[in-house]
Amino acid sequence: MRMRVEGIAHEEAVRIRNGGADANGQPALLKTADAGANPCRHCLGLIAEGSPMLVLSWRPFETVQPYAESGPIFLHAEECDRYQSDHLPTWFTHFDPAIVRGYDGNDWIRYETARIVKGDEIAATCESLLENPEVAYVHIRSKFNCFQCRVDRA
């Protein structure tokens, strides 16, 4: 199964960087990145220690509905390229653990798909979940349930 891995939409990153409201209706906060612990959800790269970053509430769903969770994410404060690839960023192997779960075409969680896996198992888990025709896409989340990225069938 081939995957399509993407960071958040470029237009959304630009909107937030230009002062647009986050999922809570507030502008992002400008902070300084800590050592290696702040992944940008647009380029899916780690924000370098000491670099400016934006902290905001994000809801990775187009509509508000019961399963449309929101939570904190980070973005590079400066322009970066959107991640688009058929594989996960290599640093994802450092997740220990990660949460991987599928969603249906209505953006509802498919509870039976939820997996807690080590970083080196994320890609295979995504591929396996995407073989289920009832799974429209997969989210990868940190052990704290922070959204990392969406994975679709290629």
C-alpha positions in Angstrom: 0.0 0.0 0.0 1.5 3.3 -1.0 0.9 6.3 1.3 0.6 10.0 0.9 2.0 11.9 3.9 1.4 15.7 4.1 1.9 18.5 6.5 -0.9 20.9 7.1 -2.0 22.9 4.0 0.3 25.7 2.9 -2.7 28.1 2.8 -3.4 27.4 6.5 0.2 27.9 7.5 0.3 31.2 5.7 -3.0 32.3 7.3 -1.8 31.4 10.8 1.6 33.2 10.2 -0.4 36.3 9.1 -2.3 36.5 12.4 -5.3 34.3 11.5 -7.2 32.6 14.3 -6.5 29.1 15.5 -9.1 26.5 16.5 -9.9 28.5 19.6 -10.3 31.8 17.7 -7.0 33.2 18.9 -3.8 34.3 17.1 -0.9 31.9 17.5 1.7 32.7 20.3 5.2 33.5 19.2 7.7 31.4 21.3 11.3 30.1 21.1 11.8 26.4 20.3 13.3 24.0 22.8 15.9 21.5 21.9 14.5 19.0 19.3 11.0 18.8 20.9 9.1 21.1 18.6 8.0 19.6 15.3 6.5 21.9 12.7 3.2 20.5 11.4 3.7 22.2 8.0 7.2 21.0 6.9 7.2 18.1 9.4 10.7 19.0 10.4 12.0 19.7 13.9 12.3 23.4 14.7 15.8 24.3 15.6 16.5 25.1 19.3 16.3 28.9 19.8 14.3 29.5 16.6 11.1 31.4 16.6 8.0 29.2 16.4 4.2 29.6 16.6 2.2 27.7 19.2 -1.5 27.4 18.4 -4.6 25.2 18.8 -5.3 23.1 15.8 -8.3 21.1 14.6 -7.3 18.8 11.7 -10.8 18.5 10.4 -12.8 20.6 8.0 -16.0 20.7 10.1 -16.8 20.8 13.8 -18.4 17.5 14.9 -18.1 15.2 17.9 -14.9 13.6 16.8 -13.1 16.8 15.6 -10.5 17.0 18.3 -8.3 20.0 18.7 -5.0 20.4 20.5 -1.7 22.3 20.5 0.7 22.3 17.5 3.9 24.2 16.5 4.8 25.9 13.2 8.0 27.5 12.1 7.4 31.2 12.5 9.2 31.8 9.2 8.2 30.3 5.8 8.9 26.6 5.2 8.0 24.1 2.5 5.0 21.8 3.0 6.0 18.2 3.5 4.5 16.0 0.8 6.0 12.5 0.4 5.2 8.8 0.1 7.1 8.1 3.3 7.2 9.5 6.8 10.0 11.9 8.0 12.9 9.8 9.3 12.7 11.4 12.7 9.3 9.8 13.3 11.2 6.7 14.3 12.0 8.5 17.6 8.4 8.5 18.7 8.1 6.1 21.6 5.3 5.5 21.5 3.0 7.1 18.9 -0.8 6.8 18.5 -2.0 5.8 15.0 -5.6 5.6 14.3 -8.0 5.5 11.3 -10.9 7.7 10.5 -13.9 7.1 8.2 -15.2 9.3 5.4 -17.3 11.3 7.9 -14.1 12.1 10.0 -15.2 9.8 12.8 -12.6 7.7 14.7 -12.7 4.0 13.8 -11.9 2.9 17.4 -11.0 -0.7 16.4 -8.1 0.8 14.4 -6.3 2.6 17.2 -2.8 1.4 17.8 0.0 2.5 20.2 3.3 1.7 18.4 7.0 2.4 18.5 8.3 4.9 16.0 9.8 2.3 13.7 6.4 0.6 13.5 4.4 3.7 12.4 4.7 3.3 8.6 3.7 -0.3 8.6 0.8 0.4 10.9 -0.4 3.2 8.6 -0.2 0.9 5.6 -2.0 -1.9 7.3 -4.8 0.4 8.5 -5.2 2.0 5.0 -5.9 -1.5 3.6 -9.2 -1.4 5.4 -11.8 0.0 3.0 -13.7 1.6 5.9 -10.7 3.7 6.8 -10.5 6.9 4.7 -7.2 8.2 6.3 -5.0 7.9 9.3 -3.7 10.3 11.9 -0.4 10.0 13.6 -0.3 11.5 17.0 2.3 11.8 19.8 2.0 9.8 23.0 0.4 13.0 24.4 -2.3 12.8 21.6 -0.9 15.8 19.8 -1.7 15.7 16.1 1.5 15.2 13.9 0.1 14.5 10.4 -2.4 12.9 8.2 -1.7 9.9 6.0 -3.8 9.0 3.0 -3.7 6.3 0.4 -1.5 7.4 -2.6 
